[in-house]
Amino acid sequence: MANTSNDEANQMMPILEEESVTDVKHDVEEEKSSTDQENEGHKDEQDNRDENEPDDTLDEEAKGEREVKKKEDQDPDTDLEIEEEKSEFDSNMRGIYMCACKHLGVVPCKLGAKAIALPMQSNTSTLILDLHDNWLEAEGGEAIASMLLENCYISDVDLSDNRLGSRGIGSVCNMLMQNTVIQNINLSGNEISDHDAKSMADAINENNRIRHLNLSHNEFSEKAGSIIGPAVSENETIDNLNLSWNHFRRTSAIKLCEGISENMGLRKVNLSMNGFDDDVAFTIADIIKKHHALLILDVSYNRIANAGAMVIGKALEVNDVLQTFKIGHNKFGVEGAKAILQGIISANSIVEELDISGVEVDKEFLIMMKELDKIRPVKVIHGPVLSRFIIKKRMRSENDALYFDVPKETVNPSNILDLVCNYCMKNTIDVHEFLQGKCEEKKKVEIPVFLSCLKSAGLLLTEDQNKLLNILLEECVDENLIDVSIFLE
């Protein structure tokens, strides 16, 4: 009877023609119905055999158990409970998945990385493998590393944010020591620590094909720099190295920077977010002075103070290669910012972009920027300008003998604008900034606008002083318009 049930089940299986979820669910129900019929057939046969057995072969206790079992089988409530256990949710989903795989011609597999690795070993068309943020962990990393040993076509690999850990990254490093195809590899965010520095250094030493290496967002700290630094110095194939968001400090950071300064193959280096200090800044200055190929350097967020910025500024004066320098969000202030800017004003420098985001600058820094702009165009990104935080300056009261620093009796409509302009320049009151954009083509503004700009720039007048100025201005102008060209020069 079981064979008959199986034949019927096979005949009832539909031929899947379209990729439809409805068809897949229908297949599962058909298979489930056939299985239930088969199980029912087995149960009937067992019951018949039990009924035909002689009662004298069983003792009273066995007879009682059999009667209870028969009663439970005939009880409709019990049947419903049994049926509910058979139609378990997980089993149903597994069945749908298996039918879907059969319908689509896909091999079922419960381990994603292994499922990918097997067919990729012989794949000849895929050149870029992006497995970013898939939590492959150690076992998945081992499977992918094993596949990359066999595949000789994939040249760009992204395994970032996969929590590979020591075991997984060890397999990847072993693979890199033998692989001669991969040129770009991203191992960011994989919990790589000092414990794994030796494996990574060996891979860097042995591999002469990798050009872009991203080891950011890992856990390298006090020991890793002394191990990885010498390896980096030897591998001149790498031209883009990203070690940002690690914990390189003190000696470790110095050894790492020394290795970078000796590698003339590097074109782009990112060391941001590592917590360097002024001691490491001296080694960064050596990179800038000695490296004759580095085009982009990022040392942002590294606790570099004014002393370190001064040394780096001096190094920039002799560098004739660096094009982009990022040193923003460090501890140095206005003086450090001016030292760095002075470094790229040098005739040797060809820096095209300077990023000191988050660092305060002053009016003198802005003047230096204008001087630099006359030499060559440079994109400078900086923090807030201190001169824009206006320090209000109150002029002496009208009872004083002086008005705009000259005897009051000498003030008249013909010289009032010159007096105001000289007074503002002497007291560093920048009216120019506030007058820009409010002038007409002939550089004229209305009297109320002019008085408002003086106030905004930081010149405070008493009510009587303001009235007197207003009267003098009205007498020296036509049509209520003031020529402010002397303030815009």
Secondary structure by P-SEA (a helix, b strand, c coil): caaaaaaaaaaabbbbccccaaaaaaaaaaaaaaaaaaaaaaaaaaaaaaaacccccccaaaaaaaaaaaaaaacaaaaaaaaaaaacaaaaaaaaaaaaaaaabbbbbccaaaaaaaaacccccccccccccccccaaaaaaaaaaaaacccccbbbbccccccaaaaaaaaaaaaccccccbbbbccccccccaaaaaaaaaacccccccccccccccccccccaaaaaaaacccccbbbbccccccaaaaaaaaaaaaacccccbbbbccccccccaaaaaaaaaaccccccbbbbccccccaaaaaaaaaaaaacccccbbbbccccccaaaaaaaaaaaacccccccbbbbccbbbcaaaaaaaaaaaaaccccccccccccccccccccccccccccccccccccccccaaaaaaaaaaaacccccccccccccccccccaaaaaaaaaaacccccaaaaaaaaaaaaaaccccccccccccc
